[in-house]
């Protein structure tokens, strides 16, 4: 039985490693190598990385990704945690309605409101601006954030709030001094989930960030696949460069990830 369990786990792990194998194989393959993507290149080259870096202006794209992702995640965590505390601790009918309204937004496909959203941002002069991209990401990531934070706060004993009241704290002091420090696991989970979504976003960035100077990595790499060219090896190399920051972030926060996700989802 144990052998079967390890065999299944090994098979599942191998299946998940296949995309990374193909990505690395294509990124290191010379442009004149027309062999199958399943065959790892013997004569490896780093030219694809330099070509992708220079042709797609990845230094600027990385900076754009960093600005949009960091600003978005900070706002998502702050607003999401602050909104989730009363929704979890004071389950009035109005708070329950607000919570259900937030959760119901999780099932709304983002593309269904793309046209009115694009028109509104054009009217506000937000095309090719950081603030429009950041506010859009914050808006679409908040429902998931509130769902996770509300569930996790429900698992925190209410006796801590009562102890804070006895010590003379108001509700804001209780949240910032007692509750917020206990949210480290779920905060790490929210940072990973929302940070990954914002970092890899393509559906909004392709419409709202059209100028080269503000383009993010997915948009910058999309120019290599068009009607007139197909530089798939450059795209693969650019993807390797683009995934390194989020991989480092995940490795740094992964010890909190499973605990925070399980507590937040189950209690929610």
Long-range contacts (C-beta under 8 A, 24 or more apart in sequence): 23-236, 23-239, 23-240, 24-236, 24-240, 26-232, 26-233, 26-236, 27-233, 27-236, 27-237, 27-239, 27-240, 29-233, 31-233, 48-233, 48-234, 48-236, 48-237, 49-237, 49-240, 49-241, 51-231, 51-234, 51-237, 52-221, 52-224, 52-234, 52-235, 52-237, 52-238, 52-241, 53-238, 53-241, 55-224, 55-234, 56-217, 56-220, 56-221, 56-223, 56-224, 56-234, 56-238, 57-212, 57-215, 57-220, 58-217, 58-220, 58-238, 58-241, 58-242, 60-212, 60-213, 60-215, 61-215, 61-216, 61-217, 61-219, 61-220, 62-217, 62-241, 62-242, 62-245, 64-130, 64-209, 64-214, 64-215, 64-216, 65-199, 65-216, 65-217, 65-242, 65-245, 66-245, 67-130, 68-130, 68-133, 68-134, 68-137, 68-198, 68-216, 69-195, 69-198, 69-199, 71-130, 71-134, 72-134, 72-137, 72-138, 72-141, 72-194, 72-198, 73-190, 73-191, 73-194, 73-195, 73-198, 75-134, 75-138, 76-137, 76-138, 76-141, 76-142, 76-145, 76-190, 76-194, 77-145, 77-187, 77-190, 77-191, 79-138, 79-142, 79-145, 80-142, 80-145, 80-146, 80-148, 80-149, 80-190, 81-149, 81-180, 81-183, 81-187, 82-175, 83-142, 83-146, 83-149, 84-145, 84-146, 84-149, 84-150, 84-153, 85-149, 85-153, 85-175, 85-179, 87-146, 87-150, 88-149, 88-150, 88-151, 88-153, 88-154, 89-153, 89-158, 89-161, 99-146, 99-150, 102-142, 102-143, 102-146, 102-147, 103-143, 103-146, 103-147, 105-143, 106-143, 106-144, 106-147, 110-140, 110-203, 110-204, 111-203, 114-203, 114-204, 114-207, 118-207, 118-208, 121-208, 126-208, 127-208, 127-210, 128-208, 128-209, 128-210, 128-211, 128-214, 129-214, 130-214, 132-208, 133-204, 133-205, 133-208, 133-209, 133-214, 136-204, 136-208, 137-197, 137-198, 137-201, 137-204, 141-194, 141-197, 141-198, 144-193, 144-194, 145-190, 145-194, 147-264, 147-265, 147-268, 148-186, 148-189, 148-190, 148-193, 148-260, 148-261, 148-264, 148-265, 148-268, 149-183, 149-186, 149-190, 149-264, 150-268, 151-263, 151-264, 151-265, 151-266, 151-267, 151-268, 152-183, 152-185, 152-186, 152-260, 152-263, 152-264, 152-267, 152-268, 153-179, 153-183, 154-267, 154-268, 155-263, 155-267, 156-182, 184-256, 185-256, 185-259, 185-260, 185-263, 186-260, 186-261, 186-263, 186-264, 187-256, 187-260, 188-253, 188-256, 188-257, 188-260, 189-256, 189-257, 189-260, 189-261, 189-264, 190-260, 191-249, 191-253, 192-249, 192-250, 192-253, 192-254, 192-257, 193-261, 195-246, 195-249, 196-246, 196-250, 199-242, 199-245, 199-246, 200-246, 217-241, 217-242, 218-242
